[in-house]
Amino acid sequence: MTTVADARLRGLRLGGATGLFFGLKLAIGLLLLTGSARWLGVAGFASFSQAFLYLALVTTLSAGGAQNGVVREVSAGGGREATARILAGALLIWACVSGFAILVSVVAAAPLSRLLVGNATLAATLPWLTSLAMLGGAGLLPCAVLTGTGRAPTALLLQAVGLLMGGVGAVFMLSRGEAANAVIAFAGGATLTTLAALIITRRDMARVPWRVAALEARRLLAYSVSFAAVAVITPVTLFALRAVYRDAFGAEALGLWLAANRISDVTSQLLGLFMVQAFVPAYTSRPDLSVRAILQRQTLAGGIVVFGGGSLLFWLFSDFWVRLVLGTAFIPAIPFILAYMIGDTLRVAVSIRAFSAFADRRLRIYVAIEAAAAAALAVGIMALTWIGRVDAPVIAYPVAYAVLAAALEIWRLRESNQNIAQNTNTL
């Protein structure tokens, strides 16, 4: 039986592993950013950035968005046979997506290259890059199995090895001025993760009939749809809001807002990584409501400490941090950045409710919470922009998440009271 102390220790271990992996990811990203800017020139930097963006997009789509569903379903238990069925269904989705993506990259290599860099110089590279991205994306699925079976630190270690090897290869190619080969080298690193993950999870695999794998794939597609919806809602909303804001206040004001957005993207990635790697498996594997409540409170407290502490440090030394990371020209962005850091602290409570719904298979609620956050932000920014407030994002972002967090807490208390009343009537 898992005690509260065991759950706390596991949470700390997972949190530490997540933080270390994310730190490595940030370090590699900074090296690639600095190296590509230094060794490739402006045109080469643009080509590398576009090809790298293509790689990131294709890798994300390679598993069909099923990886989070695999984490949730495997965490629910069912033994090795159930895990084998889930993995077989996910790999079936991956095979279908991979075949389609590779075919498109071969047939439409030249148009894709022109879309990315304005000419056909990447046409010969894109099919290879797509194939490597698909191989690397396959590793997301056995890593999801590891996460779902309580071996998230191992999954993160395997991903870290691939990230490190790919990063080293990419930096070496960048030093030689080879932008396309740098992206291929980076993609190649992820294939090491795939190979190692498949070896480690070989005991979780078994021969699964085609029809059974197809049924599991169909069930996992519900997670894929929710993943796609969440991945689309916020970016599309932000693109529209930025266009309105730019027309109202100009490109310079938009640049200050985007600086805050970029920093917020980093914290959002960290929060999302922790929720999938640590929170969802722990929450799903513990059906006891009291244990789940403790886990939610611990996650909320940890998020407030991490993100609230970051906000405090930034507030105390904001001028220093902005000059160091962004430059003197972005000093006016300080209020935007601070507001977004406060909003990200409030966002922890919203994410806990959203991923709790995800773990409970209440996928419509999960998507609805994310959509409500985007809608609240849109209403706030549009209203403030309409009355001429250039600080619209400064006000709207933290207020949107504060209001949504409060609304979700009221909704939770109402559900809790209804359950208590139903149990009393039953007795």
C-alpha positions in Angstrom: 0.0 0.0 0.0 1.3 3.4 -0.9 1.5 5.8 2.0 1.3 9.6 1.9 5.0 9.8 2.6 5.7 7.4 -0.3 3.6 9.6 -2.6 5.4 12.7 -1.4 8.8 11.1 -2.0 7.8 9.9 -5.5 6.5 13.4 -6.3 9.7 15.0 -5.2 11.8 12.5 -7.3 9.6 13.1 -10.4 9.7 16.8 -9.9 13.5 16.8 -9.6 13.9 14.6 -12.7 11.5 16.8 -14.6 13.4 20.0 -13.6 16.8 18.5 -14.6 15.5 17.4 -18.0 13.9 20.7 -18.6 17.2 22.5 -17.6 19.0 20.3 -20.1 16.4 21.2 -22.8 16.9 24.9 -22.1 20.7 24.6 -22.2 20.7 22.8 -25.5 18.2 25.3 -26.9 20.4 28.2 -25.9 23.5 26.6 -27.5 21.6 26.0 -30.7 20.3 29.5 -30.7 23.7 31.1 -30.1 25.6 28.7 -32.4 23.2 29.2 -35.3 23.3 33.0 -35.0 27.1 33.0 -34.7 28.1 30.5 -37.4 25.4 30.7 -40.1 24.8 34.4 -40.7 21.4 35.9 -41.0 20.2 33.9 -44.0 21.6 30.6 -42.7 20.1 31.3 -39.3 16.6 31.8 -40.8 16.9 28.5 -42.8 18.1 26.6 -39.7 15.3 28.0 -37.6 12.6 27.1 -40.2 13.9 23.6 -40.7 14.2 23.2 -36.9 10.6 24.4 -36.5 9.5 21.9 -39.1 11.3 19.1 -37.2 9.6 20.0 -33.9 6.2 20.1 -35.5 6.5 16.8 -37.3 8.0 15.1 -34.2 5.1 16.4 -32.1 2.5 15.1 -34.7 4.4 11.8 -35.3 2.6 9.9 -32.4 -0.8 11.3 -33.5 -1.1 13.0 -30.1 -1.6 9.6 -28.5 1.3 9.7 -26.1 -0.6 11.5 -23.3 -3.4 9.0 -23.7 -0.9 6.2 -23.4 0.4 7.7 -20.1 -3.2 7.9 -18.8 -4.4 4.5 -19.9 -1.2 2.6 -18.7 -1.3 4.5 -15.3 -4.8 3.1 -14.8 -3.4 -0.4 -14.4 -4.6 -3.6 -16.0 -1.3 -5.5 -16.1 1.2 -6.3 -18.8 -1.5 -7.6 -21.2 -3.4 -4.3 -21.1 -0.2 -2.4 -21.5 0.8 -4.4 -24.6 -2.7 -3.7 -26.2 -2.4 0.0 -25.5 1.1 0.2 -26.9 0.1 -1.8 -30.0 -2.8 0.6 -30.6 -0.5 3.6 -30.2 2.1 2.2 -32.5 -0.7 1.6 -35.1 -1.6 5.3 -35.0 2.1 6.2 -35.3 2.5 3.9 -38.3 -0.4 5.5 -40.1 0.7 9.0 -39.4 4.4 8.2 -40.3 3.5 6.6 -43.6 1.4 9.6 -44.6 3.9 12.2 -43.4 6.8 10.5 -45.2 4.8 10.2 -48.4 3.9 13.9 -48.3 7.5 14.9 -47.6 8.7 13.0 -50.7 5.9 14.1 -53.1 5.8 17.7 -51.9 9.5 18.2 -51.0 10.0 21.2 -53.3 6.8 23.1 -52.4 7.5 22.5 -48.7 11.1 23.7 -49.1 9.9 26.9 -50.8 7.3 27.4 -48.0 10.0 27.1 -45.4 13.0 28.9 -46.9 11.8 30.5 -50.1 13.6 28.1 -52.5 14.2 24.4 -53.1 17.5 24.0 -51.2 15.8 21.8 -48.5 14.0 19.6 -51.0 16.5 16.7 -50.8 16.7 17.1 -47.0 13.1 17.1 -46.0 12.3 13.4 -46.7 15.3 12.3 -44.6 14.4 14.8 -41.9 10.7 13.6 -41.8 11.8 10.0 -41.6 14.2 10.7 -38.7 11.5 12.7 -37.0 9.1 9.8 -37.3 11.6 7.4 -35.9 12.3 9.8 -33.0 8.6 10.2 -32.5 8.1 6.5 -32.1 10.2 6.8 -28.9 7.5 8.9 -27.3 5.3 5.9 -27.0 7.5 3.5 -25.1 8.6 6.4 -23.0 4.9 7.1 -22.3 4.6 3.4 -21.1 7.6 3.9 -18.8 5.9 7.0 -17.4 2.6 5.3 -16.9 4.2 2.4 -15.1 6.0 4.6 -12.6 9.3 4.8 -14.4 9.1 8.4 -15.5 12.7 9.2 -14.3 13.9 6.5 -16.7 11.8 7.9 -19.5 13.2 11.3 -18.9 16.8 9.9 -18.8 16.3 8.2 -22.2 15.0 11.4 -23.7 17.8 13.4 -22.1 20.4 11.0 -23.7 18.9 11.5 -27.2 18.6 15.3 -26.6 22.2 15.5 -25.5 23.6 13.4 -28.4 21.5 15.2 -30.9 22.4 18.6 -29.5 26.2 17.8 -29.6 25.9 16.6 -33.2 23.9 19.7 -34.2 26.4 22.1 -32.6 29.3 20.4 -34.3 27.5 20.7 -37.7 26.7 24.4 -37.0 30.4 25.1 -36.3 31.0 23.8 -39.8 28.3 26.1 -41.3 26.1 23.2 -42.3 22.5 24.2 -41.3 20.6 21.3 -42.9 23.0 18.7 -41.5 22.7 20.3 -38.1 19.0 19.7 -38.0 19.4 16.1 -39.3 22.0 15.5 -36.6 19.6 16.8 -33.9 16.8 14.5 -35.3 19.2 11.6 -35.2 19.7 11.9 -31.5 16.1 11.1 -30.8 16.4 7.8 -32.7 18.8 6.7 -29.9 16.0 7.4 -27.4 13.6 5.3 -29.5 16.0 2.3 -29.7 16.8 2.4 -26.0 13.2 2.8 -25.0 12.0 -0.1 -27.2 14.7 -2.3 -25.6 13.8 -1.4 -22.1 10.0 -1.8 -22.7 10.4 -5.1 -24.6 8.8 -7.0 -21.7 5.7 -4.7 -22.0 5.3 -5.8 -25.7 3.4 -8.8 -27.0 1.9 -10.1 -30.2 -1.5 -8.3 -30.4 -4.2 -9.3 -33.0 -4.8 -6.6 -35.6 -8.4 -6.1 -34.6 -7.5 -5.6 -30.9 -4.8 -3.1 -31.8 -7.3 -1.2 -34.0 -9.8 -1.1 -31.1 -7.2 0.4 -28.8 -6.1 2.8 -31.5 -9.7 4.0 -31.8 -9.9 4.5 -28.1 -6.7 6.5 -28.0 -7.9 8.7 -30.9 -10.1 10.4 -28.3 -7.0 11.6 -26.6 -5.5 12.6 -29.9 -8.5 14.8 -30.7 -8.3 16.5 -27.3 -4.6 17.0 -27.8 -5.1 18.5 -31.2 -7.9 20.8 -29.9 -5.8 22.1 -27.0 -2.8 22.5 -29.3 -4.8 24.6 -31.7 -7.1 26.7 -29.5 -4.6 28.9 -27.7 -2.2 29.6 -30.7 -5.1 30.6 -33.0 -6.6 32.8 -30.3 -3.2 34.5 -29.7 -2.6 35.1 -33.4 -5.9 36.9 -33.7 -5.4 38.9 -30.5 -1.9 40.0 -31.6 -3.2 41.2 -34.9 -5.8 43.4 -33.2 -3.4 44.6 -30.6 -0.7 45.5 -33.3 -3.3 47.4 -35.3 -4.3 49.4 -32.2 -0.9 50.1 -30.7 1.8 49.3 -33.2 4.6 46.8 -33.7 6.8 48.1 -30.9 4.1 47.5 -28.2 3.4 44.1 -29.7 7.1 43.3 -29.3 6.9 44.0 -25.6 4.0 41.7 -25.3 5.7 39.0 -27.3 8.8 39.2 -25.0 6.5 38.3 -22.1 4.8 35.6 -24.2 8.2 33.9 -25.0 9.1 33.7 -21.3 5.7 32.5 -20.4 6.0 29.8 -23.1 9.0 28.4 -21.2 7.2 28.2 -17.9 4.1 26.7 -19.7 6.4 23.9 -21.1 7.8 23.2 -17.7 4.3 23.1 -16.1 2.9 20.9 -18.9 5.9 18.5 -18.7 5.5 18.0 -15.0 1.7 17.5 -15.3 2.1 14.7 -17.9 5.2 13.1 -16.5 4.4 13.3 -12.8 0.8 14.4 -11.9 -1.3 12.4 -14.4 0.4 9.0 -13.6 0.2 9.6 -9.8 -3.4 10.8 -9.9 -4.6 8.0 -12.2 -3.0 5.2 -10.2 -4.5 6.5 -6.9 -8.4 6.2 -7.0 -8.7 7.1 -3.3 -10.2 10.6 -3.2 -8.4 11.7 -0.1 -5.0 10.7 -1.6 -5.9 12.5 -4.8 -6.8 15.6 -2.8 -3.5 15.5 -1.0 -1.7 15.2 -4.4 -3.6 18.2 -5.8 -2.7 20.3 -2.8 1.0 19.3 -2.9 1.1 20.1 -6.6 -0.5 23.5 -6.1 1.8 24.3 -3.2 4.9 23.3 -5.2 3.7 25.3 -8.2 3.2 28.4 -6.1 6.6 28.0 -4.6 8.4 27.5 -7.9 6.5 30.0 -10.1 5.6 32.5 -7.3 9.3 32.4 -6.2 10.4 33.1 -9.8 8.0 36.0 -10.0 9.4 37.5 -6.7 13.0 37.1 -7.9 12.2 38.7 -11.2 10.4 41.6 -9.4 13.4 42.2 -7.2 16.0 42.1 -9.9 13.9 42.8 -13.1 16.2 45.4 -14.6 19.2 43.1 -14.3 17.4 40.0 -15.8 16.0 41.9 -18.7 19.3 43.5 -19.6 21.0 40.1 -19.3 18.6 38.0 -21.3 16.8 40.4 -23.7 18.8 43.7 -23.8 18.3 47.3 -22.8 15.6 47.8 -25.5 13.2 45.5 -23.6 13.3 47.4 -20.3 9.7 48.7 -21.0 8.6 45.0 -21.2 9.2 44.5 -17.5 5.5 45.1 -16.5 4.4 42.7 -19.3 6.8 40.0 -18.1 5.9 40.4 -14.4 2.2 40.2 -15.2 2.7 37.0 -17.2 4.8 35.4 -14.4 2.1 36.2 -11.9 -0.5 34.8 -14.3 1.5 31.6 -14.8 1.5 31.2 -11.0 -2.3 31.4 -11.0 -2.3 29.1 -14.0 -1.1 26.2 -11.8 -4.5 25.8 -10.1 -6.2 25.8 -13.5 -3.8 23.2 -14.9 -4.4 20.9 -11.9 -8.2 21.0 -12.6 -7.6 20.4 -16.3 -5.3 17.5 -16.0 -7.4 16.0 -13.2 -10.2 15.9 -15.7 -7.9 14.4 -18.3 -6.8 11.7 -15.9 -10.5 11.0 -15.1 -11.2 10.6 -18.9 -13.4 13.7 -18.8 -11.8 14.9 -22.0 -14.5 17.3 -22.9 -14.0 19.1 -19.6 -10.2 19.1 -20.2 -10.7 20.8 -23.5 -13.4 23.1 -22.1 -11.1 24.4 -19.4 -8.4 25.2 -21.9 -10.9 26.8 -24.2 -12.3 28.9 -21.3 -8.8 30.2 -20.5 -8.3 31.3 -24.1 -11.8 32.9 -24.2 -11.3 34.7 -20.9 -8.0 36.1 -22.1 -9.5 37.1 -25.5 -12.4 38.9 -23.8 -10.1 40.8 -21.5 -7.6 41.9 -24.1 -10.3 42.8 -26.7 -12.2 44.9 -24.1 -9.2 46.7 -22.8 -7.8 47.3 -26.3 -11.1 48.7 -27.4 -10.9 51.4 -24.6 -7.3 52.2 -25.6 -5.4 50.5 -22.8 -1.9 49.6 -24.1 -1.4 47.5 -21.0 -4.3 45.2 -21.9 -2.2 42.0 -21.7 -0.7 43.1 -18.3 -4.2 43.3 -16.8 -6.0 40.5 -18.8 -3.6 37.6 -18.4 -3.4 37.4 -14.6 -7.1 38.4 -14.2 -8.2 35.7 -16.7 -6.5 32.9 -14.8 -7.5 34.3 -11.3 -11.2 34.3 -12.4 -11.0 30.9 -14.0 -9.2 29.4 -11.0 -11.9 30.8 -8.7 -14.6 29.5 -10.9 -13.1 26.0 -11.1 -12.7 26.0 -7.3 -16.4 26.9 -6.8 -17.4 24.2 -9.3 -15.2 21.6 -7.4 -16.8 22.5 -4.1 -20.3 22.2 -5.7 -19.5 18.8 -7.1 -18.1 17.7 -3.7 -21.2 18.8 -1.9 -23.4 17.0 -4.5 -21.4 13.8 -4.0 -21.8 14.1 -0.2 -25.5 14.6 -0.6 -25.9 11.6 -2.9 -23.9 9.4 -0.5 -26.1 10.6 2.5 -29.3 9.8 0.6 -27.9 6.4 -0.3 -27.2 5.6 3.3 
